[in-house]
Amino acid sequence: MLFELCPEERGFLDRVRTFVDQEVLPETRRWEEQTAFPDSIWPRLGGVGLLSMTVGREWGGASVSCSAYVEACREIAKGDPALSMNIAAINALCAAHIERFGSEEQRKKYLPGIVKGDIKLAWGLTEPDAGSDARRVKSVATPIDGREGYWHLNGEKMFITNGGKADLIILIARTGEKDLSAFLMETDQSGFQLTDRIHTVGVRASNTVRFSMIDAVGWHTPCTFEEAISLLYRGRLGIAGMAVGIAEKAFELTVDYSKQREQFNRRLADMQSVQNMIADSAMEIEAARLLLHKGATLYDQGENIVTISSMAKLFASETANRVTNRAIQIHGGRGMTFEYLVEKLWRDAKLTEIGEGCSEIQRLVISKQVLR
Ligand SMILES: Cc1cc2nc3c(=O)[nH]c(=O)nc-3n(C[C@H](O)[C@H](O)[C@H](O)COP(=O)(O)OP(=O)(O)OC[C@H]3O[C@@H](n4cnc5c(N)ncnc54)[C@H](O)[C@@H]3O)c2cc1C
């Protein structure tokens, strides 16, 4: 199996790298301090094609392969992990949902604006009482009499990425005692009420919020819960890409630092225990990248990726956490200061073990497939 990108996608990723070098990495600390991305980021992301990687050309989308999508998430994470997390979710869970499950009318209404960055998106599954156990969602959807396709939404959502900035939220709610489905909810309505901005230790620039819905109007996208949730398989590869990008960046910074810093009349790079940490990190990053590329290739070949996407996310996220931890160790006291980027990467890495299903849930998915 060969991980290959066509010349057009290699060109796309070159543009992503240039964008990251010029417009993302230089700003990452500022965005974190401000706990926000500037509003101007959205049309810029749209211009590079980063908001429509999963959207077809007929809608003006970039329509790249899963292989190119995970590579883009990886490259962006090297500049700003919080931005990578947003892009991973917006593409795989939000835009893809509208294209796959939306009606022609819904696609026409939203996709052109999404592609350009005029319509900002979020994906709302998690609630105060429904996290890993996603089927416990309590938000209720009730059909509105005389308005076919429109439902009233009541309930609360928590930990929603970009939720305070989004114009449109793809939302999972209960349609019956045992049934759940998905709805498009515009945020410019009185029934949508932001409750809290949630400040996290990592990915701080990302706008994570809690909100409530009181008779908010939602537009149904007919699909089962399982169908809506199946978008998480590709989504998890995006988070795995983010994790690999974080690990690679921390590793690059650490290798450079170990060659410069001297103690006991020799470089850190010449000390065997430091070399051991560098060897372990190099090997684990390589293995994470291989799992990531295998998962993306299988997706592009139309294969089932349930197991491989959980494996890639699990391994890559734990790798990112180990590698960033070692990065701080090798930087010593300086590694714990805000002057060195490794501390931020270490904090940002934690999200990859939690978002889109914590590590324990990935282990459940893998073992269920293996033992069936
Ligand atoms: C920064 C950030 C952004 C997020 N963005 C979004 C978003 O955009 N949209 C969205 O819907 N959600 C989002 N989430 C929510 C995220 O998906 C959940 O936090 C995650 O699924 C875990 O749910 P929980 O926090 O309720 O933890 P819980 O479900 O309470 O689990 C806590 C811990 O218990 C253990 N555990 C739970 N269940 C099991 C089990 N069956 N077996 C073994 N151990 C278990 C695990 O260690 C787990 O970490 C975001 C979260 C964060 C932190």
The ligand as a Tripos MOL2 file, in Angstrom:
@<TRIPOS>MOLECULE
LIG
   53    58     1     0     0
SMALL
NO_CHARGES

@<TRIPOS>ATOM
      1 C1        -11.7350   21.4030   23.6850 C.3       1 LIG1
      2 C2        -12.8730   20.4690   23.4150 C.ar      1 LIG1
      3 C3        -13.6010   20.5840   22.2510 C.ar      1 LIG1
      4 C4        -14.7090   19.7550   22.0170 C.ar      1 LIG1
      5 N1        -15.4590   19.9440   20.8850 N.ar      1 LIG1
      6 C5        -16.6280   19.2600   20.7390 C.ar      1 LIG1
      7 C6        -17.5100   19.5620   19.6560 C.ar      1 LIG1
      8 O1        -17.2180   20.4070   18.8040 O.2       1 LIG1
      9 N2        -18.6940   18.9080   19.5880 N.ar      1 LIG1
     10 C7        -19.0660   17.9550   20.5020 C.ar      1 LIG1
     11 O2        -20.1540   17.4110   20.3830 O.2       1 LIG1
     12 N3        -18.2210   17.6380   21.5350 N.ar      1 LIG1
     13 C8        -17.0410   18.2740   21.6820 C.ar      1 LIG1
     14 N4        -16.1950   17.9860   22.7330 N.ar      1 LIG1
     15 C9        -16.5970   16.9890   23.7170 C.3       1 LIG1
     16 C10       -15.7770   15.7140   23.6590 C.3       1 LIG1
     17 O3        -16.1160   14.9630   22.5250 O.3       1 LIG1
     18 C11       -16.0440   14.9760   24.9820 C.3       1 LIG1
     19 O4        -15.3980   15.7120   26.0150 O.3       1 LIG1
     20 C12       -15.5550   13.5310   24.9650 C.3       1 LIG1
     21 O5        -16.2960   12.7650   24.0620 O.3       1 LIG1
     22 C13       -15.6290   12.8990   26.3630 C.3       1 LIG1
     23 O6        -16.8740   13.1280   26.9530 O.3       1 LIG1
     24 P1        -16.9290   13.7450   28.4430 P.3       1 LIG1
     25 O7        -16.0510   14.9360   28.4930 O.co2     1 LIG1
     26 O8        -18.3460   13.9110   28.8350 O.co2     1 LIG1
     27 O9        -16.2670   12.6550   29.3650 O.3       1 LIG1
     28 P2        -16.9910   11.3710   30.0270 P.3       1 LIG1
     29 O10       -17.8320   10.6880   29.0230 O.co2     1 LIG1
     30 O11       -17.5990   11.7910   31.3010 O.co2     1 LIG1
     31 O12       -15.7460   10.4470   30.3120 O.3       1 LIG1
     32 C14       -14.7420   10.8170   31.2560 C.3       1 LIG1
     33 C15       -13.6960    9.7550   31.2550 C.3       1 LIG1
     34 O13       -14.2620    8.5240   31.7190 O.3       1 LIG1
     35 C16       -13.6740    7.4330   31.0330 C.3       1 LIG1
     36 N5        -14.7360    6.6760   30.3400 N.ar      1 LIG1
     37 C17       -15.9470    7.1300   29.9100 C.ar      1 LIG1
     38 N6        -16.6320    6.1270   29.3360 N.ar      1 LIG1
     39 C18       -15.8750    5.0160   29.4160 C.ar      1 LIG1
     40 C19       -16.0400    3.6610   29.0180 C.ar      1 LIG1
     41 N7        -17.1510    3.2300   28.4070 N.pl3     1 LIG1
     42 N8        -15.0250    2.8010   29.2520 N.ar      1 LIG1
     43 C20       -13.8960    3.2120   29.8620 C.ar      1 LIG1
     44 N9        -13.6650    4.4750   30.2690 N.ar      1 LIG1
     45 C21       -14.6450    5.3760   30.0430 C.ar      1 LIG1
     46 C22       -12.6430    8.0210   30.0730 C.3       1 LIG1
     47 O14       -11.3810    8.0480   30.6900 O.3       1 LIG1
     48 C23       -13.1360    9.4240   29.8740 C.3       1 LIG1
     49 O15       -12.1160   10.3120   29.4710 O.3       1 LIG1
     50 C24       -15.0580   18.7630   22.9690 C.ar      1 LIG1
     51 C25       -14.2840   18.6220   24.1280 C.ar      1 LIG1
     52 C26       -13.2150   19.4590   24.3710 C.ar      1 LIG1
     53 C27       -12.4330   19.3200   25.6330 C.3       1 LIG1
@<TRIPOS>BOND
     1     1     2 1
     2     2     3 ar
     3     2    52 ar
     4     3     4 ar
     5     4     5 ar
     6     4    50 ar
     7     5     6 ar
     8     6     7 ar
     9     6    13 1
    10     7     8 2
    11     7     9 ar
    12     9    10 ar
    13    10    11 2
    14    10    12 ar
    15    12    13 ar
    16    13    14 ar
    17    14    15 1
    18    14    50 ar
    19    15    16 1
    20    16    17 1
    21    16    18 1
    22    18    19 1
    23    18    20 1
    24    20    21 1
    25    20    22 1
    26    22    23 1
    27    23    24 1
    28    24    25 2
    29    24    26 1
    30    24    27 1
    31    27    28 1
    32    28    29 2
    33    28    30 1
    34    28    31 1
    35    31    32 1
    36    32    33 1
    37    33    34 1
    38    33    48 1
    39    34    35 1
    40    35    36 1
    41    35    46 1
    42    36    37 ar
    43    36    45 ar
    44    37    38 ar
    45    38    39 ar
    46    39    40 ar
    47    39    45 ar
    48    40    41 1
    49    40    42 ar
    50    42    43 ar
    51    43    44 ar
    52    44    45 ar
    53    46    47 1
    54    46    48 1
    55    48    49 1
    56    50    51 ar
    57    51    52 ar
    58    52    53 1
@<TRIPOS>SUBSTRUCTURE
     1 LIG1         1 GROUP 0 **** ****
